[in-house]
Amino acid sequence: MDEIDWKDRLIGIKGSRGVGKTSFLLEYAREYFGKGNRECLYINLNHFYFTECTIIGFAGEFRAKGGKVLLIDQVFKYPGWSKELRYCYDNYPDLKIVFSGSSVMRLKEENPDLSGRVVSYNLRGFSFREYLNLTTGMSFPVYPLNELFADHTRIAGSICSKVNPLAFFADYLHHGYYPFYLEKRNFSENLLKTMNMMLEVDVLYIKQIEQSYLPKLRKLLYLLAINAPSAPNVSQLSKDIETSRATVMNYIKYLTDARLTNMLYTSDETFPKKPAKVYMHNTNLMFPIRPSEVNAQAIRETFFYNLLHKDHKLNTGIRNTHFMVDGMYHFKIEESLRGKNNPDVYYAIDKIETGQENLMPLWLFGFLY
């Protein structure tokens, strides 16, 4: 919430299903306007009322009654939403609109009406820092990567003097990314339902893919998940799900847009080329599919990729490393340091509380946002 410039008149909040976009909008209303303030209103375009009432008409009436900020949820459920938001932007200069949408949506590329008008932000699931703060009642700050490079031993020591992060780390990897772990429901069952909704709504509905192709998408996700992280054999996958190689690559891209997978490329390639590896988007997604067979090293690498991916460019590693970060930092992700310490490589080590020099605790990368 602190990263957003709230002075902008048209703001889009994108995020995958389950990360809390609705809660985010309601929290904004609560923090900035408070109870009983009628200048801010939350609406959900999934409501049947909006099968008849237009966004333009509703926003105009709200504005006429003194409304200043309109919070619109599930915007993609309304046909022609981008054109109507453009009209509101051009004709209601004293009305601010904040809307939420799926991570699959390409706000500017696929909606030229909004180009140059909308400012979009991505709402991610909890970082380890956010999970730890929520669970312990602490208020640990963000530490950017350059600060970790410069002073990670002291930073880790200061955190460990207040809490034992390793006592919470395994729980975060299993269920800490999605806010709905706080609900009194079976988390794995809830996450499976969320994953299926991502496929059925965020991919099929928004990308306008026929419902009959859903079993192919589900099977592709399963095959990628049980092998992740690995280089996808596109020819074999096309046989397994009975579709073309090009369609397989498009489906992998859609899964990545939906925040179900991540694609890792060499430094000189990008989509539509085949990725060097496909990862699950976050570690929580790895457990519901085959909970008894989740590989510990895969979890470590997935955590590292997911947490750095927000603000940094990651490519396949060279010189026997796992990742190259921002085209210059070489990282190995390890359970513990084995063999010779290469001074040109940074090591993210799982089983340590604090590190020294080029040895850094893996959990500490959960404080990047």
C-alpha positions as CSV (number, residue, x, y, z in Angstrom):
1,M,0.0,0.0,0.0
2,D,2.9,2.4,0.7
3,E,4.4,1.8,-2.8
4,I,1.3,3.2,-4.6
5,D,1.0,6.8,-5.6
6,W,-2.6,7.4,-4.5
7,K,-2.7,10.8,-6.3
8,D,-3.1,9.0,-9.7
9,R,-6.8,9.0,-10.9
10,L,-6.9,5.6,-12.4
11,I,-5.0,2.8,-10.6
12,G,-5.1,-0.9,-11.5
13,I,-4.2,-3.6,-8.8
14,K,-3.3,-6.9,-10.5
15,G,-2.6,-10.1,-8.7
16,S,-3.2,-13.8,-8.8
17,R,-6.3,-15.4,-7.3
18,G,-6.0,-15.8,-3.5
19,V,-3.4,-13.1,-2.7
20,G,-6.0,-10.7,-1.2
21,K,-7.0,-8.1,-3.8
22,T,-10.5,-7.7,-2.3
23,S,-9.1,-7.4,1.2
24,F,-6.5,-4.9,-0.1
25,L,-9.2,-2.6,-1.6
26,L,-11.3,-2.8,1.6
27,E,-8.3,-2.1,3.8
28,Y,-7.5,1.0,1.7
29,A,-11.0,2.3,2.3
30,R,-10.7,1.6,6.0
31,E,-7.3,3.2,6.4
32,Y,-7.9,6.3,4.2
33,F,-11.6,7.0,4.8
34,G,-12.8,5.2,7.9
35,K,-16.2,4.0,8.9
36,G,-19.2,6.0,7.7
37,N,-17.4,8.1,5.1
38,R,-19.5,8.1,2.0
39,E,-16.9,9.6,-0.3
40,C,-15.4,6.2,-0.9
41,L,-17.3,3.2,-2.2
42,Y,-16.4,-0.4,-2.9
43,I,-18.3,-2.3,-5.6
44,N,-17.9,-5.8,-7.1
45,L,-18.7,-6.1,-10.9
46,N,-19.6,-9.8,-10.3
47,H,-22.9,-8.5,-8.8
48,F,-26.0,-9.2,-11.0
49,Y,-26.9,-5.5,-10.7
50,F,-24.1,-4.7,-13.2
51,T,-25.7,-6.9,-15.9
52,E,-28.0,-3.9,-16.4
53,C,-26.3,-0.9,-14.8
54,T,-23.2,0.5,-16.6
55,I,-20.0,1.5,-14.9
56,I,-20.4,5.0,-16.5
57,G,-23.9,5.4,-15.2
58,F,-23.0,4.2,-11.7
59,A,-19.8,6.3,-11.4
60,G,-21.7,9.4,-12.6
61,E,-24.4,8.9,-10.0
62,F,-21.9,8.2,-7.3
63,R,-20.0,11.4,-8.2
64,A,-23.1,13.5,-8.3
65,K,-23.9,12.4,-4.7
66,G,-20.4,13.5,-3.5
67,G,-18.4,10.4,-4.2
68,K,-14.6,10.9,-4.6
69,V,-13.1,7.4,-4.8
70,L,-14.7,4.3,-6.5
71,L,-13.1,0.9,-5.7
72,I,-14.0,-1.6,-8.4
73,D,-13.4,-5.3,-7.8
74,Q,-13.5,-8.1,-10.4
75,V,-13.4,-5.7,-13.3
76,F,-12.8,-8.4,-15.9
77,K,-16.3,-9.8,-15.3
78,Y,-17.8,-6.7,-17.0
79,P,-17.7,-6.6,-20.8
80,G,-16.2,-3.4,-22.3
81,W,-14.9,-2.4,-18.9
82,S,-11.8,-0.6,-20.3
83,K,-13.7,1.7,-22.6
84,E,-16.1,2.7,-19.8
85,L,-13.2,3.4,-17.4
86,R,-11.6,5.5,-20.1
87,Y,-14.8,7.5,-20.4
88,C,-14.9,8.0,-16.6
89,Y,-11.3,9.1,-16.7
90,D,-11.9,11.6,-19.4
91,N,-15.2,13.0,-18.2
92,Y,-15.1,12.7,-14.4
93,P,-11.8,14.5,-13.6
94,D,-12.7,14.8,-9.9
95,L,-13.3,11.0,-9.5
96,K,-10.5,8.6,-8.6
97,I,-11.0,4.9,-9.6
98,V,-9.0,2.0,-8.2
99,F,-9.8,-1.4,-9.7
100,S,-8.6,-4.9,-9.3
101,G,-7.9,-7.5,-11.9
102,S,-6.3,-10.8,-12.6
103,S,-2.6,-11.2,-13.1
104,V,-3.4,-12.7,-16.5
105,M,-4.7,-9.3,-17.8
106,R,-2.5,-7.2,-19.9
107,L,-3.9,-3.8,-18.9
108,K,-2.0,-1.6,-21.4
109,E,-1.1,-4.1,-24.2
110,E,-4.6,-5.5,-24.5
111,N,-6.6,-2.4,-23.6
112,P,-5.3,0.5,-25.7
113,D,-8.1,2.7,-24.2
114,L,-6.2,2.8,-21.0
115,S,-2.7,3.4,-22.4
116,G,-1.1,6.5,-20.8
117,R,-4.0,6.7,-18.3
118,V,-3.8,3.7,-16.0
119,V,-1.0,3.1,-13.5
120,S,-0.8,-0.6,-12.6
121,Y,0.7,-2.4,-9.6
122,N,1.2,-6.1,-8.9
123,L,-0.1,-7.4,-5.5
124,R,2.0,-10.4,-4.5
125,G,1.5,-13.0,-1.8
126,F,3.2,-12.7,1.5
127,S,7.0,-12.5,1.7
128,F,8.6,-14.4,4.5
129,R,9.1,-11.0,6.3
130,E,5.4,-10.2,6.0
131,Y,4.4,-13.7,7.2
132,L,6.8,-13.4,10.1
133,N,5.5,-10.0,11.1
134,L,1.9,-11.2,11.0
135,T,2.7,-14.4,12.9
136,T,4.9,-12.9,15.6
137,G,3.5,-9.4,15.9
138,M,6.9,-8.0,15.0
139,S,7.6,-5.1,12.5
140,F,10.7,-6.1,10.7
141,P,11.6,-3.7,7.8
142,V,12.4,-4.5,4.2
143,Y,16.1,-5.0,3.3
144,P,16.9,-4.5,-0.4
145,L,19.4,-6.8,-2.0
146,N,22.2,-4.2,-2.0
147,E,21.9,-3.9,1.8
148,L,22.0,-7.6,2.2
149,F,25.2,-7.8,0.2
150,A,26.8,-5.0,2.3
151,D,25.7,-6.1,5.8
152,H,23.8,-9.4,5.8
153,T,25.7,-10.7,8.9
154,R,24.6,-7.8,11.1
155,I,21.0,-7.7,9.6
156,A,20.5,-11.5,10.2
157,G,21.9,-11.2,13.7
158,S,19.6,-8.3,14.6
159,I,16.6,-10.3,13.4
160,C,17.7,-13.5,15.2
161,S,18.1,-11.5,18.4
162,K,14.3,-11.0,18.4
163,V,12.9,-14.2,16.8
164,N,14.2,-17.5,15.5
165,P,13.3,-17.3,11.8
166,L,14.1,-21.0,11.1
167,A,11.3,-21.9,13.6
168,F,8.8,-20.3,11.1
169,F,10.5,-20.9,7.8
170,A,9.1,-24.4,7.0
171,D,5.6,-23.3,7.8
172,Y,6.0,-20.3,5.4
173,L,7.2,-22.5,2.6
174,H,4.2,-24.8,3.1
175,H,1.4,-22.3,3.6
176,G,2.6,-18.8,4.2
177,Y,2.3,-17.2,0.8
178,Y,-1.4,-16.9,0.5
179,P,-3.3,-14.9,3.1
180,F,-6.1,-17.4,3.3
181,Y,-4.0,-19.6,5.5
182,L,-5.5,-17.5,8.3
183,E,-8.9,-18.8,7.6
184,K,-10.2,-21.8,9.6
185,R,-10.3,-24.1,6.6
186,N,-8.1,-26.9,5.3
187,F,-5.4,-24.9,3.5
188,S,-4.4,-27.6,1.0
189,E,-8.0,-28.1,-0.1
190,N,-8.5,-24.3,-0.3
191,L,-5.3,-23.9,-2.4
192,L,-6.4,-26.7,-4.8
193,K,-9.7,-25.0,-5.3
194,T,-7.9,-21.7,-5.9
195,M,-5.5,-23.3,-8.4
196,N,-8.5,-24.8,-10.3
197,M,-10.2,-21.4,-10.3
198,M,-7.0,-19.8,-11.7
199,L,-7.2,-22.3,-14.6
200,E,-11.0,-22.0,-15.1
201,V,-11.4,-18.3,-14.8
202,D,-8.1,-16.5,-15.0
203,V,-6.8,-18.5,-17.9
204,L,-9.9,-19.9,-19.8
205,Y,-12.3,-17.0,-19.3
206,I,-9.9,-14.1,-19.7
207,K,-7.9,-15.7,-22.6
208,Q,-11.1,-16.9,-24.2
209,I,-10.1,-20.6,-24.4
210,E,-12.8,-23.2,-24.9
211,Q,-13.9,-25.1,-21.8
212,S,-13.1,-28.4,-23.5
213,Y,-9.4,-27.6,-23.3
214,L,-9.4,-27.4,-19.5
215,P,-8.3,-31.0,-19.0
216,K,-5.3,-30.4,-21.2
217,L,-4.3,-27.3,-19.1
218,R,-4.8,-29.2,-15.9
219,K,-2.7,-32.1,-17.1
220,L,0.0,-29.8,-18.3
221,L,0.2,-28.1,-15.0
222,Y,0.4,-31.4,-13.2
223,L,3.2,-32.7,-15.5
224,L,5.2,-29.4,-15.0
225,A,4.6,-29.5,-11.2
226,I,5.8,-33.0,-10.6
227,N,9.0,-32.3,-12.6
228,A,9.7,-28.8,-11.5
229,P,12.2,-27.3,-11.7
230,S,13.3,-28.8,-15.0
231,A,13.7,-28.1,-18.7
232,P,10.3,-28.8,-20.3
233,N,10.4,-31.4,-23.0
234,V,7.9,-29.6,-25.3
235,S,7.7,-32.5,-27.8
236,Q,6.8,-35.0,-25.1
237,L,4.4,-32.6,-23.4
238,S,2.6,-32.0,-26.7
239,K,2.1,-35.7,-27.0
240,D,1.0,-36.1,-23.4
241,I,-1.7,-33.5,-23.7
242,E,-2.4,-34.1,-27.4
243,T,-1.9,-30.6,-28.8
244,S,0.8,-28.8,-30.8
245,R,4.2,-27.6,-29.5
246,A,3.1,-24.0,-30.1
247,T,0.0,-24.5,-28.0
248,V,2.1,-26.1,-25.2
249,M,4.3,-23.0,-25.2
250,N,1.4,-20.7,-25.1
251,Y,-0.2,-22.6,-22.3
252,I,3.0,-22.5,-20.3
253,K,3.0,-18.7,-20.8
254,Y,-0.6,-18.5,-19.6
255,L,0.2,-20.5,-16.5
256,T,3.1,-18.1,-15.8
257,D,0.8,-15.1,-16.3
258,A,-1.7,-16.7,-13.8
259,R,1.2,-17.0,-11.3
260,L,1.1,-20.8,-11.3
261,T,4.5,-21.3,-12.8
262,N,7.7,-19.3,-13.5
263,M,9.9,-19.6,-16.6
264,L,13.7,-19.2,-16.3
265,Y,15.7,-18.3,-19.4
266,T,19.3,-18.0,-20.3
267,S,20.5,-14.4,-20.4
268,D,20.2,-14.1,-24.2
269,E,16.7,-15.7,-24.7
270,T,13.1,-15.0,-23.7
271,F,9.6,-16.1,-24.7
272,P,8.5,-17.4,-27.2
273,K,11.7,-19.5,-27.0
274,K,11.5,-22.6,-24.8
275,P,12.6,-21.8,-21.2
276,A,15.7,-23.4,-19.8
277,K,13.6,-24.4,-16.7
278,V,10.1,-24.1,-15.4
279,Y,9.5,-23.6,-11.7
280,M,6.3,-23.5,-9.7
281,H,5.5,-19.8,-9.0
282,N,5.8,-20.2,-5.2
283,T,6.6,-23.0,-2.8
284,N,3.0,-23.4,-1.4
285,L,1.9,-24.6,-4.9
286,M,4.3,-27.5,-4.7
287,F,2.6,-29.3,-1.8
288,P,-1.0,-30.0,-2.7
289,I,-0.2,-31.8,-6.0
290,R,2.1,-34.5,-4.6
291,P,2.7,-33.7,-0.9
292,S,4.8,-36.7,-0.1
293,E,7.2,-36.2,-3.0
294,V,8.2,-32.6,-2.8
295,N,12.0,-32.2,-3.3
296,A,13.8,-30.1,-0.7
297,Q,16.2,-28.6,-3.2
298,A,13.3,-27.7,-5.5
299,I,11.7,-25.9,-2.6
300,R,14.9,-23.9,-1.9
301,E,15.3,-22.8,-5.5
302,T,11.6,-22.0,-5.9
303,F,11.7,-19.8,-2.8
304,F,14.8,-17.9,-3.9
305,Y,13.4,-17.4,-7.4
306,N,10.0,-16.2,-6.2
307,L,11.3,-13.7,-3.7
308,L,13.9,-12.1,-6.0
309,H,11.7,-12.1,-9.0
310,K,9.7,-9.1,-7.8
311,D,12.5,-6.5,-8.3
312,H,15.4,-8.4,-10.0
313,K,16.1,-10.2,-13.3
314,L,16.9,-13.8,-12.9
315,N,18.5,-16.1,-15.5
316,T,20.1,-19.5,-15.5
317,G,23.3,-19.7,-13.7
318,I,26.8,-20.2,-15.2
319,R,29.9,-21.7,-13.7
320,N,28.0,-24.4,-12.0
321,T,25.6,-22.0,-10.2
322,H,21.8,-22.0,-10.0
323,F,21.0,-18.4,-10.9
324,M,22.5,-15.3,-12.3
325,V,20.8,-12.2,-10.7
326,D,20.7,-8.9,-12.6
327,G,23.3,-10.2,-15.1
328,M,26.2,-10.0,-12.6
329,Y,25.6,-11.9,-9.3
330,H,26.1,-15.7,-9.3
331,F,24.1,-17.7,-6.8
332,K,24.2,-21.3,-5.6
333,I,21.3,-22.4,-3.4
334,E,22.4,-25.1,-1.0
335,E,21.2,-27.0,2.1
336,S,24.7,-26.5,3.6
337,L,28.1,-25.5,2.1
338,R,29.7,-28.5,0.5
339,G,33.1,-28.5,-1.0
340,K,35.2,-25.5,-1.8
341,N,33.9,-22.0,-1.3
342,N,34.2,-20.1,-4.6
343,P,34.7,-16.4,-3.7
344,D,33.1,-15.3,-7.0
345,V,29.8,-16.9,-6.0
346,Y,27.2,-16.1,-3.4
347,Y,25.8,-19.0,-1.5
348,A,22.2,-19.0,-0.1
349,I,22.4,-21.6,2.6
350,D,19.2,-23.2,4.0
351,K,20.2,-24.5,7.4
352,I,22.0,-21.5,8.9
353,E,20.7,-18.5,11.0
354,T,23.5,-16.1,10.1
355,G,26.3,-16.1,7.5
356,Q,29.5,-14.4,6.7
357,E,31.1,-12.9,3.6
358,N,29.6,-14.7,0.6
359,L,27.6,-17.2,2.7
360,M,24.1,-15.9,3.3
361,P,21.1,-17.5,5.0
362,L,18.4,-18.5,2.6
363,W,15.6,-17.3,4.8
364,L,17.0,-13.7,4.7
365,F,16.0,-13.3,1.1
366,G,12.4,-13.4,2.3
367,F,13.0,-9.8,3.6
368,L,13.4,-8.3,0.1
369,Y,9.8,-7.0,0.1
